[in-house]
Amino acid sequence: MKTDVIFGIHAVQSLLKTAPQRISELQVVKDRQDQRIKKLLAMAEAHGVRVSLVNRQQLESAAGDGNHQGVIAYAKPGKALDEKGLLDLIAQMEEDPLILVLDGVTDPHNLGACMRSADAAGVHAVVIPKDNSAGLNETARKVACGAAETVPLVVVTNLARALNKLQDAGLWVAGAAGEADADIYSADLTGPRVIVMGAEGDGMRRLTKETCDLLIKIPMMGSVSSLNVSVATGVVLFEVLRQRNAR
């Protein structure tokens, strides 16, 4: 069975809070015993999670280029949410769904940062295409700071078809595009909503863009033409949240 390697204090704490039964072993560096590590060890003990004290070289070997912060969790993979599961989740919700779609985001750092913003803004699921997209690897999990353990990531084979199914379920699809006429502050982003963000440079693919009900843009006042996709995602999602709260 595949094992997830989850490193970094925030990510491991989130997993201990939400699904401690998934953790088979928690490894902590021997020479770090500050309050953050002690708190994490107390959580592990409370949930009966096995803890091993190891040297720093072992953690660095397991984490690769990632910043492990002295802790790594080895865990069974979480239950994946497929396209049908996403539609079932939406059908059971009593509040307006908010779904984030990332079309062509290939950098795991950006995927992790987008998931972190999604969690903070109350997004119910993140959807990515199977091809031409970063996957949820250790780097993405670390950057997500625990959001990868709380926000379902749905991988779909055909993104345009998945968007059509979300539309059939009553959600309106708004895609971010630099050429859009409406900006995020003048457009109505309330109600059951899908927000689509494209890759840096190329943006959304043509078929994805044509499937959207509405195209929106972030007003740009300086000399640069676009924002990093993770920054842009946070800006758009929190405008959605602001409009929802104002309503």
MARROMI-623850 format. One line per 8 residues: number of its first residue (from 1); for each residue x, y, z of N, C-alpha, C. Coordinates in nm, 4 decimals. Layout:
% residues N
NUM) X:Y:Z:X:Y:Z:X:Y:Z | ...;
This chain:
% residues 247
1) 0.0837:-0.1194:0.0000:0.0000:0.0000:0.0000:0.0873:0.1247:0.0000 | 0.0501:0.2209:-0.0805:0.1236:0.3475:-0.0872:0.1167:0.4191:0.0475 | 0.2270:0.4809:0.0857:0.2330:0.5564:0.2106:0.2579:0.7026:0.1803 | 0.1797:0.7903:0.2402:0.2029:0.9335:0.2268:0.3109:0.9755:0.3251 | 0.4031:1.0587:0.2788:0.5062:1.1172:0.3651:0.4685:1.2630:0.3863 | 0.4304:1.2963:0.5083:0.3805:1.4300:0.5395:0.4770:1.4953:0.6372 | 0.5322:1.6097:0.5999:0.6310:1.6723:0.6866:0.5989:1.8183:0.7102 | 0.6567:1.8707:0.8179:0.6279:2.0080:0.8590:0.5286:2.0091:0.9733;
9) 0.5493:2.0974:1.0689:0.4673:2.0979:1.1913:0.3203:2.1233:1.1623 | 0.2877:2.2235:1.0788:0.1473:2.2545:1.0514:0.0761:2.1367:0.9862 | 0.1401:2.0769:0.8852:0.0776:1.9665:0.8128:0.0550:1.8464:0.9036 | 0.1542:1.8135:0.9859:0.1409:1.6979:1.0745:0.0377:1.7252:1.1838 | 0.0364:1.8455:1.2396:-0.0651:1.8803:1.3392:-0.2058:1.8677:1.2823 | -0.2237:1.9144:1.1595:-0.3545:1.9063:1.0963:-0.3976:1.7616:1.0803 | -0.3048:1.6752:1.0398:-0.3368:1.5335:1.0245:-0.3700:1.4702:1.1592 | -0.2985:1.5074:1.2638:-0.3281:1.4555:1.3976:-0.4672:1.4984:1.4440;
17) -0.5092:1.6186:1.4044:-0.6416:1.6672:1.4434:-0.7530:1.6004:1.3657 | -0.7314:1.5801:1.2358:-0.8407:1.5364:1.1488:-0.8452:1.3862:1.1246 | -0.7298:1.3211:1.1192:-0.7293:1.1775:1.0885:-0.6084:1.1082:1.1503 | -0.5968:1.1076:1.2830:-0.4794:1.0452:1.3464:-0.4696:0.8957:1.3194 | -0.5836:0.8306:1.2883:-0.5822:0.6869:1.2617:-0.5053:0.6513:1.1356 | -0.4817:0.7500:1.0493:-0.4061:0.7241:0.9268:-0.2561:0.7122:0.9523 | -0.2068:0.7671:1.0623:-0.0633:0.7747:1.0864:-0.0104:0.6413:1.1398 | 0.0860:0.5843:1.0681:0.1477:0.4601:1.1142:0.2696:0.4873:1.2012;
25) 0.3386:0.5969:1.1739:0.4555:0.6321:1.2540:0.4835:0.7811:1.2426 | 0.5226:0.8387:1.3549:0.5636:0.9791:1.3590:0.7108:0.9826:1.3955 | 0.7931:1.0446:1.3109:0.9355:1.0561:1.3387:0.9695:1.1997:1.3759 | 1.0400:1.2149:1.4866:1.0763:1.3468:1.5371:1.2271:1.3504:1.5591 | 1.2904:1.4594:1.5186:1.4346:1.4715:1.5339:1.4728:1.4749:1.6820 | 1.5806:1.4110:1.7152:1.6202:1.3961:1.8550:1.6543:1.5280:1.9218 | 1.7172:1.6190:1.8478:1.7722:1.7387:1.9111:1.6772:1.8580:1.9115 | 1.5473:1.8352:1.8892:1.4525:1.9461:1.8963:1.3449:1.9141:1.9991;
33) 1.3413:1.9898:2.1072:1.2439:1.9671:2.2130:1.1799:2.0984:2.2595 | 1.1477:2.1878:2.1637:1.0844:2.3142:2.1987:0.9347:2.2932:2.2198 | 0.8632:2.4010:2.2525:0.7212:2.3904:2.2882:0.6353:2.3393:2.1740 | 0.6671:2.3773:2.0494:0.5866:2.3321:1.9361:0.5977:2.1810:1.9189 | 0.7181:2.1289:1.9342:0.7365:1.9843:1.9234:0.6713:1.9133:2.0414 | 0.6837:1.9700:2.1609:0.6216:1.9075:2.2787:0.4699:1.9011:2.2642 | 0.4108:2.0065:2.2083:0.2662:2.0066:2.1853:0.2274:1.8991:2.0856 | 0.3074:1.8855:1.9807:0.2790:1.7849:1.8790:0.2929:1.6447:1.9381;
41) 0.3954:1.6225:2.0211:0.4148:1.4921:2.0842:0.2999:1.4592:2.1791 | 0.2483:1.5606:2.2471:0.1344:1.5378:2.3369:0.0111:1.4961:2.2573 | -0.0089:1.5580:2.1420:-0.1216:1.5192:2.0556:-0.1057:1.3757:2.0079 | 0.0172:1.3408:1.9693:0.0423:1.2042:1.9226:0.0158:1.1030:2.0338 | 0.0618:1.1335:2.1543:0.0394:1.0424:2.2677:-0.1091:1.0268:2.2977 | -0.1841:1.1379:2.2892:-0.3275:1.1334:2.3177:-0.4020:1.0447:2.2187 | -0.3511:1.0351:2.0969:-0.4171:0.9548:1.9944:-0.3518:0.8174:1.9771 | -0.2541:0.7864:2.0614:-0.1902:0.6557:2.0533:-0.1042:0.6355:1.9309;
49) -0.0470:0.7430:1.8788:0.0374:0.7350:1.7588:0.1802:0.6995:1.7996 | 0.2379:0.6016:1.7294:0.3751:0.5599:1.7590:0.4737:0.6682:1.7177 | 0.5662:0.7021:1.8087:0.6648:0.8074:1.7837:0.8049:0.7487:1.7905 | 0.8887:0.7843:1.6949:1.0290:0.7434:1.6942:1.1163:0.8676:1.6923 | 1.2184:0.8697:1.7799:1.3156:0.9785:1.7791:1.4306:0.9382:1.6885 | 1.4585:1.0198:1.5876:1.5588:0.9849:1.4872:1.6578:1.0990:1.4705 | 1.7672:1.0716:1.4011:1.8630:1.1797:1.3768:1.8186:1.2638:1.2578 | 1.8748:1.3823:1.2473:1.8328:1.4782:1.1450:1.8584:1.4261:1.0040;
57) 1.9642:1.3476:0.9853:1.9948:1.2966:0.8524:1.8842:1.2057:0.8000 | 1.8223:1.1274:0.8874:1.7129:1.0398:0.8456:1.5938:1.1213:0.7938 | 1.5613:1.2299:0.8638:1.4498:1.3143:0.8216:1.4821:1.3830:0.6891 | 1.6030:1.4323:0.6759:1.6407:1.5020:0.5528:1.6385:1.4077:0.4339 | 1.6744:1.2820:0.4546:1.6702:1.1839:0.3474:1.5257:1.1570:0.3038 | 1.4339:1.1506:0.4005:1.2937:1.1222:0.3696:1.2238:1.2427:0.3076 | 1.2601:1.3635:0.3534:1.1911:1.4842:0.3069:1.2481:1.5397:0.1781 | 1.3675:1.4933:0.1378:1.4278:1.5462:0.0157:1.4601:1.6937:0.0308;
65) 1.4092:1.7749:-0.0618:1.4351:1.9187:-0.0588:1.3385:1.9928:0.0344 | 1.2421:1.9222:0.0907:1.1407:1.9879:0.1725:1.1916:2.0271:0.3098 | 1.1308:2.1276:0.3680:1.1642:2.1726:0.5025:1.0803:2.0947:0.6026 | 1.1395:1.9927:0.6613:1.0630:1.9024:0.7487:1.0360:1.9610:0.8871 | 1.1113:2.0625:0.9302:1.0948:2.1271:1.0602:1.1090:2.0288:1.1765 | 1.1781:1.9192:1.1516:1.2042:1.8243:1.2593:1.0987:1.7180:1.2793 | 1.0035:1.7068:1.1875:0.8971:1.6070:1.2074:0.8450:1.5544:1.0735 | 0.8241:1.4229:1.0674:0.7668:1.3571:0.9503:0.6651:1.2538:0.9972;
73) 0.5517:1.2488:0.9299:0.4506:1.1467:0.9568:0.4392:1.0551:0.8362 | 0.4384:0.9251:0.8613:0.4109:0.8258:0.7572:0.2666:0.7821:0.7760 | 0.1867:0.7997:0.6708:0.0422:0.7798:0.6864:-0.0169:0.7034:0.5690 | -0.1237:0.6299:0.5985:-0.2010:0.5656:0.4925:-0.2714:0.6748:0.4119 | -0.2823:0.6581:0.2811:-0.3484:0.7605:0.1988:-0.4909:0.7843:0.2447 | -0.5344:0.9093:0.2387:-0.6718:0.9417:0.2736:-0.7668:0.8972:0.1636 | -0.8928:0.8921:0.1940:-0.9932:0.8520:0.0961:-1.0040:0.9583:-0.0125 | -0.9833:0.9163:-0.1364:-0.9909:1.0098:-0.2483:-1.1374:1.0389:-0.2819;
81) -1.1633:1.1608:-0.3230:-1.2977:1.2003:-0.3645:-1.2977:1.2087:-0.5165 | -1.3779:1.1229:-0.5818:-1.3841:1.1273:-0.7273:-1.4971:1.2195:-0.7717 | -1.5185:1.2245:-0.9038:-1.6180:1.3157:-0.9595:-1.7582:1.2877:-0.9046 | -1.7948:1.1596:-0.8970:-1.9256:1.1234:-0.8421:-1.9348:1.1608:-0.6948 | -1.8250:1.1365:-0.6214:-1.8237:1.1727:-0.4802:-1.8396:1.3218:-0.4590 | -1.7803:1.4015:-0.5480:-1.7948:1.5466:-0.5396:-1.9399:1.5883:-0.5596 | -2.0046:1.5296:-0.6599:-2.1447:1.5630:-0.6867:-2.2347:1.5184:-0.5712 | -2.2036:1.4041:-0.5120:-2.2799:1.3572:-0.3955:-2.2617:1.4527:-0.2779;
89) -2.1388:1.4999:-0.2580:-2.1104:1.5952:-0.1503:-2.1904:1.7230:-0.1687 | -2.1937:1.7738:-0.2910:-2.2672:1.8967:-0.3206:-2.4166:1.8779:-0.2970 | -2.4675:1.7619:-0.3367:-2.6112:1.7352:-0.3221:-2.6541:1.7317:-0.1755 | -2.5611:1.6967:-0.0854:-2.5932:1.6852:0.0559:-2.5731:1.8157:0.1341 | -2.5140:1.9151:0.0687:-2.4791:2.0378:0.1399:-2.6011:2.1261:0.1623 | -2.6052:2.1886:0.2797:-2.7129:2.2812:0.3121:-2.6749:2.4254:0.2826 | -2.5451:2.4525:0.2659:-2.4991:2.5866:0.2303:-2.4590:2.5901:0.0838 | -2.4397:2.7097:0.0298:-2.3989:2.7227:-0.1098:-2.2589:2.6639:-0.1290;
97) -2.2437:2.5720:-0.2226:-2.1113:2.5134:-0.2465:-2.0151:2.6169:-0.3050 | -1.8887:2.6022:-0.2713:-1.7820:2.6818:-0.3314:-1.6710:2.5857:-0.3712 | -1.6503:2.5725:-0.5023:-1.5524:2.4786:-0.5569:-1.4448:2.5563:-0.6315 | -1.3191:2.5218:-0.6075:-1.2069:2.5827:-0.6791:-1.1557:2.4844:-0.7828 | -1.1415:2.5302:-0.9070:-1.0859:2.4490:-1.0151:-0.9542:2.5114:-1.0602 | -0.8508:2.4307:-1.0685:-0.7194:2.4768:-1.1143:-0.6890:2.4092:-1.2472 | -0.6818:2.4872:-1.3528:-0.6620:2.4340:-1.4877:-0.5186:2.4570:-1.5330 | -0.4370:2.3524:-1.5257:-0.3006:2.3624:-1.5769:-0.1986:2.4169:-1.4796;
105) -0.2238:2.4097:-1.3495:-0.1254:2.4536:-1.2500:-0.0282:2.3374:-1.2276 | 0.0931:2.3512:-1.2772:0.1884:2.2402:-1.2779:0.2940:2.2480:-1.1680 | 0.3020:2.3571:-1.0967:0.4007:2.3729:-0.9897:0.3399:2.3268:-0.8579 | 0.3968:2.2251:-0.7919:0.3401:2.1773:-0.6651:0.3393:2.2836:-0.5557 | 0.4337:2.3784:-0.5610:0.4319:2.4875:-0.4635:0.3045:2.5715:-0.4816 | 0.2690:2.5997:-0.6067:0.1482:2.6765:-0.6330:0.0231:2.5980:-0.5956 | 0.0215:2.4672:-0.6241:-0.0926:2.3852:-0.5847:-0.1115:2.3888:-0.4335 | -0.0027:2.3708:-0.3600:-0.0122:2.3731:-0.2139:-0.0599:2.5076:-0.1615;
113) -0.0078:2.6167:-0.2199:-0.0484:2.7507:-0.1768:-0.1951:2.7763:-0.2097 | -0.2411:2.7284:-0.3252:-0.3829:2.7445:-0.3620:-0.4727:2.6675:-0.2658 | -0.4300:2.5492:-0.2262:-0.5101:2.4698:-0.1323:-0.5152:2.5366:0.0052 | -0.4055:2.5996:0.0438:-0.4037:2.6713:0.1722:-0.5029:2.7870:0.1695 | -0.5050:2.8631:0.0594:-0.6023:2.9720:0.0454:-0.7443:2.9177:0.0387 | -0.7611:2.8037:-0.0298:-0.8936:2.7433:-0.0415:-0.9491:2.7063:0.0953 | -0.8659:2.6464:0.1780:-0.9094:2.6095:0.3129:-0.9489:2.7340:0.3920 | -0.8670:2.8376:0.3839:-0.8931:2.9600:0.4596:-1.0208:3.0293:0.4153;
121) -1.0556:3.0170:0.2871:-1.1732:3.0857:0.2329:-1.2999:2.9998:0.2380 | -1.2903:2.8798:0.2913:-1.4093:2.7959:0.3051:-1.4462:2.7182:0.1808 | -1.3501:2.6921:0.0931:-1.3766:2.6124:-0.0273:-1.4060:2.4679:0.0130 | -1.5041:2.4063:-0.0520:-1.5452:2.2713:-0.0152:-1.4664:2.1628:-0.0873 | -1.4074:2.1936:-0.2009:-1.3235:2.0970:-0.2729:-1.2437:2.1699:-0.3795 | -1.1271:2.1131:-0.4124:-1.0429:2.1645:-0.5209:-1.0397:2.0594:-0.6306 | -1.0614:2.1017:-0.7540:-1.0654:2.0109:-0.8683:-0.9491:2.0410:-0.9614 | -0.8797:1.9355:-1.0054:-0.7710:1.9513:-1.1014:-0.7863:1.8456:-1.2107;
129) -0.7353:1.8725:-1.3319:-0.7376:1.7704:-1.4368:-0.6307:1.6649:-1.4116 | -0.6549:1.5447:-1.4625:-0.5597:1.4353:-1.4442:-0.4275:1.4651:-1.5137 | -0.4361:1.5244:-1.6332:-0.3157:1.5554:-1.7107:-0.2821:1.7045:-1.7011 | -0.1544:1.7358:-1.7221:-0.1087:1.8749:-1.7229:-0.1415:1.9466:-1.5925 | -0.1114:1.8788:-1.4815:-0.1389:1.9388:-1.3511:-0.0448:1.8800:-1.2472 | -0.0064:1.9618:-1.1508:0.0719:1.9116:-1.0377:-0.0147:1.8198:-0.9535 | 0.0478:1.7184:-0.8960:-0.0223:1.6289:-0.8057:0.0052:1.6647:-0.6608 | -0.0647:1.5964:-0.5717:-0.0518:1.6271:-0.4293:0.0667:1.5488:-0.3724;
137) 0.1887:1.5948:-0.4030:0.3073:1.5286:-0.3498:0.3474:1.5907:-0.2164 | 0.4629:1.5469:-0.1651:0.5061:1.5939:-0.0329:0.5272:1.7447:-0.0304 | 0.5801:1.8000:-0.1403:0.6035:1.9444:-0.1466:0.4723:2.0215:-0.1390 | 0.3736:1.9780:-0.2174:0.2435:2.0451:-0.2161:0.1796:2.0363:-0.0777 | 0.1900:1.9209:-0.0143:0.1328:1.9041:0.1204:0.1995:1.9989:0.2201 | 0.3319:2.0101:0.2102:0.4048:2.0959:0.3041:0.3630:2.2421:0.2858 | 0.3571:2.2892:0.1617:0.3194:2.4281:0.1355:0.1752:2.4535:0.1773 | 0.0910:2.3514:0.1676:-0.0509:2.3667:0.2032:-0.0713:2.3854:0.3526;
145) 0.0302:2.3561:0.4342:0.0224:2.3775:0.5794:-0.1012:2.3105:0.6423 | -0.1285:2.1879:0.6015:-0.2394:2.1141:0.6608:-0.3664:2.1153:0.5786 | -0.3787:2.2081:0.4840:-0.5018:2.2168:0.4042:-0.5233:2.0924:0.3188 | -0.4138:2.0236:0.2827:-0.4274:1.9025:0.2022:-0.4982:1.7916:0.2787 | -0.5023:1.8031:0.4113:-0.5702:1.7024:0.4929:-0.7149:1.7419:0.5234 | -0.7549:1.8627:0.4882:-0.8907:1.9077:0.5216:-0.9751:1.9408:0.3989 | -0.9116:1.9790:0.2874:-0.9859:2.0136:0.1653:-0.9708:1.8999:0.0652 | -1.0810:1.8365:0.0227:-1.0697:1.7270:-0.0740:-1.0124:1.7755:-0.2062;
153) -0.9210:1.6961:-0.2623:-0.8668:1.7230:-0.3952:-0.9261:1.6205:-0.4910 | -0.9972:1.6685:-0.5923:-1.0664:1.5817:-0.6872:-0.9938:1.5868:-0.8214 | -0.9505:1.4721:-0.8701:-0.8813:1.4631:-0.9983:-0.9801:1.4101:-1.1026 | -0.9992:1.4857:-1.2108:-1.0963:1.4460:-1.3131:-1.0254:1.4237:-1.4465 | -1.0795:1.3330:-1.5270:-1.0205:1.3015:-1.6568:-1.0509:1.4091:-1.7604 | -1.1737:1.4588:-1.7587:-1.2176:1.5588:-1.8562:-1.2717:1.6794:-1.7802 | -1.1942:1.7878:-1.7768:-1.2304:1.9026:-1.6940:-1.3558:1.9723:-1.7451 | -1.3679:1.9908:-1.8765:-1.4861:2.0578:-1.9312:-1.6129:1.9792:-1.8996;
161) -1.6050:1.8478:-1.9100:-1.7211:1.7646:-1.8779:-1.7565:1.7755:-1.7298 | -1.6536:1.7788:-1.6445:-1.6782:1.7934:-1.5013:-1.7450:1.9276:-1.4700 | -1.7027:2.0329:-1.5395:-1.7648:2.1637:-1.5201:-1.9108:2.1622:-1.5643 | -1.9386:2.0933:-1.6741:-2.0771:2.0811:-1.7205:-2.1638:2.0118:-1.6159 | -2.1101:1.9095:-1.5521:-2.1852:1.8379:-1.4488:-2.2089:1.9266:-1.3268 | -2.1123:2.0086:-1.2932:-2.1308:2.1027:-1.1823:-2.2368:2.2067:-1.2171 | -2.2373:2.2503:-1.3419:-2.3425:2.3427:-1.3870:-2.4794:2.2764:-1.3797 | -2.4877:2.1507:-1.4204:-2.6141:2.0778:-1.4131:-2.6610:2.0628:-1.2685;
169) -2.5648:2.0636:-1.1748:-2.5981:2.0522:-1.0327:-2.6384:2.1873:-0.9725 | -2.6380:2.2931:-1.0553:-2.6847:2.4231:-1.0091:-2.5766:2.5226:-0.9726 | -2.4497:2.4912:-1.0033:-2.3415:2.5834:-0.9712:-2.3096:2.6705:-1.0934 | -2.2769:2.7970:-1.0670:-2.2365:2.8902:-1.1714:-2.0846:2.8934:-1.1758 | -2.0297:2.8919:-1.2975:-1.8855:2.8825:-1.3164:-1.8289:3.0171:-1.3590 | -1.7373:3.0705:-1.2778:-1.6691:3.1960:-1.3088:-1.5207:3.1677:-1.3276 | -1.4675:3.2030:-1.4442:-1.3268:3.1793:-1.4725:-1.2475:3.3081:-1.4762 | -1.1286:3.3055:-1.4177:-1.0431:3.4247:-1.4149:-0.9637:3.4346:-1.5449;
177) -0.9780:3.5480:-1.6134:-0.9083:3.5699:-1.7409:-0.8761:3.7180:-1.7546 | -0.7539:3.7485:-1.7972:-0.7101:3.8874:-1.8080:-0.7917:3.9698:-1.9050 | -0.8517:3.9055:-2.0067:-0.9285:3.9787:-2.1072:-1.0742:3.9979:-2.0697 | -1.1137:3.9535:-1.9517:-1.2537:3.9644:-1.9104:-1.2967:4.1106:-1.9002 | -1.4242:4.1358:-1.9239:-1.4786:4.2717:-1.9099:-1.5108:4.3044:-1.7645 | -1.5628:4.2062:-1.6904:-1.6042:4.2288:-1.5520:-1.4884:4.2025:-1.4565 | -1.4707:4.2891:-1.3573:-1.3702:4.2600:-1.2555:-1.4381:4.1949:-1.1352 | -1.3570:4.1389:-1.0478:-1.4127:4.0605:-0.9372:-1.4936:4.1448:-0.8393;
185) -1.4748:4.2766:-0.8403:-1.5461:4.3620:-0.7446:-1.6814:4.4087:-0.7977 | -1.6994:4.4019:-0.9292:-1.8288:4.4407:-0.9867:-1.9154:4.3202:-1.0206 | -1.8540:4.2036:-1.0369:-1.9295:4.0821:-1.0707:-1.9962:4.0251:-0.9461 | -2.1109:3.9613:-0.9652:-2.1810:3.8931:-0.8560:-2.1234:3.7525:-0.8436 | -2.0529:3.7269:-0.7354:-1.9891:3.5970:-0.7137:-2.0550:3.5197:-0.6009 | -2.1765:3.5563:-0.5658:-2.2484:3.4862:-0.4595:-2.3197:3.3636:-0.5168 | -2.3841:3.2881:-0.4281:-2.4586:3.1707:-0.4697:-2.3686:3.0494:-0.4900 | -2.4257:2.9371:-0.5332:-2.3462:2.8164:-0.5595:-2.2440:2.8467:-0.6682;
193) -2.1168:2.8294:-0.6400:-2.0162:2.8887:-0.7277:-1.8966:2.7973:-0.7497 | -1.8502:2.7969:-0.8738:-1.7214:2.7374:-0.9105:-1.6302:2.8503:-0.9553 | -1.5094:2.8562:-0.9010:-1.4080:2.9525:-0.9433:-1.2986:2.8759:-1.0168 | -1.2714:2.9180:-1.1400:-1.1689:2.8513:-1.2207:-1.0485:2.9444:-1.2365 | -0.9312:2.8924:-1.2012:-0.8069:2.9658:-1.2165:-0.7182:2.8904:-1.3148 | -0.6592:2.9621:-1.4112:-0.5741:2.8984:-1.5104:-0.4272:2.9070:-1.4751 | -0.3461:2.8458:-1.5586:-0.2014:2.8458:-1.5373:-0.1433:2.9845:-1.5623 | -0.0303:3.0113:-1.4989:0.0381:3.1378:-1.5243:0.0836:3.1421:-1.6703;
201) 0.0690:3.2565:-1.7305:0.1115:3.2711:-1.8699:-0.0004:3.2338:-1.9656 | -0.0306:3.1052:-1.9764:-0.1300:3.0599:-2.0729:-0.2734:3.0768:-2.0234 | -0.2941:3.0816:-1.8935:-0.4294:3.0930:-1.8401:-0.5091:2.9648:-1.8606 | -0.6410:2.9767:-1.8618:-0.7263:2.8604:-1.8848:-0.7145:2.8115:-2.0280 | -0.7355:2.6825:-2.0459:-0.7416:2.6290:-2.1816:-0.8709:2.6753:-2.2493 | -0.8696:2.6738:-2.3819:-0.9815:2.7297:-2.4588:-1.1147:2.6651:-2.4219 | -1.1193:2.5326:-2.4163:-1.2454:2.4645:-2.3880:-1.2933:2.4943:-2.2466 | -1.2012:2.5055:-2.1542:-1.2382:2.5420:-2.0163:-1.3005:2.6807:-2.0140;
209) -1.2371:2.7723:-2.0837:-1.2860:2.9107:-2.0872:-1.4260:2.9180:-2.1504 | -1.4465:2.8421:-2.2577:-1.5757:2.8435:-2.3251:-1.6863:2.7825:-2.2394 | -1.6501:2.6989:-2.1437:-1.7490:2.6352:-2.0567:-1.7947:2.7292:-1.9450 | -1.7164:2.8302:-1.9140:-1.7500:2.9209:-1.8029:-1.8772:3.0009:-1.8336 | -1.9550:3.0285:-1.7303:-2.0720:3.1149:-1.7436:-2.0324:3.2620:-1.7440 | -1.9188:3.2917:-1.6814:-1.8760:3.4300:-1.6629:-1.7250:3.4344:-1.6570 | -1.6653:3.5365:-1.7183:-1.5219:3.5591:-1.7068:-1.4987:3.6834:-1.6211 | -1.4042:3.6739:-1.5308:-1.3747:3.7838:-1.4386:-1.2242:3.8087:-1.4373;
217) -1.1875:3.9294:-1.3923:-1.0455:3.9620:-1.3840:-1.0182:4.0392:-1.2559 | -0.8920:4.0384:-1.2159:-0.8455:4.1190:-1.1031:-0.7912:4.2499:-1.1600 | -0.8399:4.3651:-1.1153:-0.7865:4.4915:-1.1675:-0.6374:4.5032:-1.1376 | -0.5594:4.5382:-1.2370:-0.4149:4.5518:-1.2215:-0.3766:4.6981:-1.2406 | -0.3128:4.7577:-1.1408:-0.2827:4.9001:-1.1439:-0.1369:4.9309:-1.1779 | -0.0496:4.8300:-1.1694:0.0924:4.8556:-1.1926:0.1377:4.8143:-1.3305 | 0.2662:4.7866:-1.3441:0.3233:4.7544:-1.4743:0.3173:4.6055:-1.5070 | 0.3044:4.5191:-1.4044:0.2981:4.3755:-1.4329:0.1596:4.3407:-1.4859;
225) 0.1544:4.2382:-1.5711:0.0276:4.2040:-1.6371:-0.0524:4.0996:-1.5630 | 0.0124:4.0281:-1.4694:-0.0604:3.9228:-1.3993:0.0054:3.8940:-1.2656 | -0.0680:3.8220:-1.1803:-0.0179:3.7798:-1.0505:0.0183:3.6323:-1.0543 | 0.1018:3.5904:-0.9618:0.1229:3.4482:-0.9405:-0.0118:3.3818:-0.9157 | -0.0325:3.2605:-0.9692:-0.1642:3.1980:-0.9626:-0.2112:3.1755:-0.8190 | -0.1202:3.1465:-0.7276:-0.1626:3.1246:-0.5895:-0.2062:3.2553:-0.5241 | -0.1379:3.3648:-0.5578:-0.1780:3.4966:-0.5060:-0.3134:3.5361:-0.5647 | -0.3277:3.5190:-0.6961:-0.4538:3.5525:-0.7624:-0.5694:3.4704:-0.7072;
233) -0.5434:3.3435:-0.6790:-0.6474:3.2567:-0.6229:-0.6951:3.3089:-0.4891 | -0.6010:3.3500:-0.4045:-0.6391:3.4050:-0.2748:-0.7213:3.5321:-0.2884 | -0.6816:3.6196:-0.3801:-0.7556:3.7450:-0.4005:-0.8994:3.7167:-0.4431 | -0.9166:3.6276:-0.5404:-1.0511:3.5982:-0.5918:-1.1362:3.5292:-0.4855 | -1.0802:3.4295:-0.4186:-1.1588:3.3546:-0.3199:-1.2043:3.4430:-0.2049 | -1.1198:3.5340:-0.1618:-1.1603:3.6180:-0.0492:-1.2572:3.7278:-0.0915 | -1.2604:3.7612:-0.2201:-1.3668:3.8492:-0.2673:-1.4993:3.7725:-0.2689 | -1.4959:3.6455:-0.3069:-1.6165:3.5626:-0.2981:-1.6652:3.5581:-0.1532;
241) -1.5723:3.5344:-0.0606:-1.6083:3.5280:0.0806:-1.6649:3.6607:0.1293 | -1.6044:3.7720:0.0869:-1.6543:3.9036:0.1281:-1.7969:3.9245:0.0799 | -1.8235:3.8895:-0.0465:-1.9573:3.9071:-0.1005:-2.0583:3.8181:-0.0286 | -2.0180:3.6977:0.0051:-2.1087:3.6072:0.0761:-2.1431:3.6629:0.2151 | -2.0419:3.7123:0.2829:-2.0653:3.7668:0.4168:-2.1495:3.8936:0.4114 | -2.1267:3.9762:0.3067:-2.2040:4.0994:0.2925:-2.3514:4.0695:0.2640 | -2.3739:3.9610:0.1892:-2.5117:3.9241:0.1577:-2.5854:3.8752:0.2821;
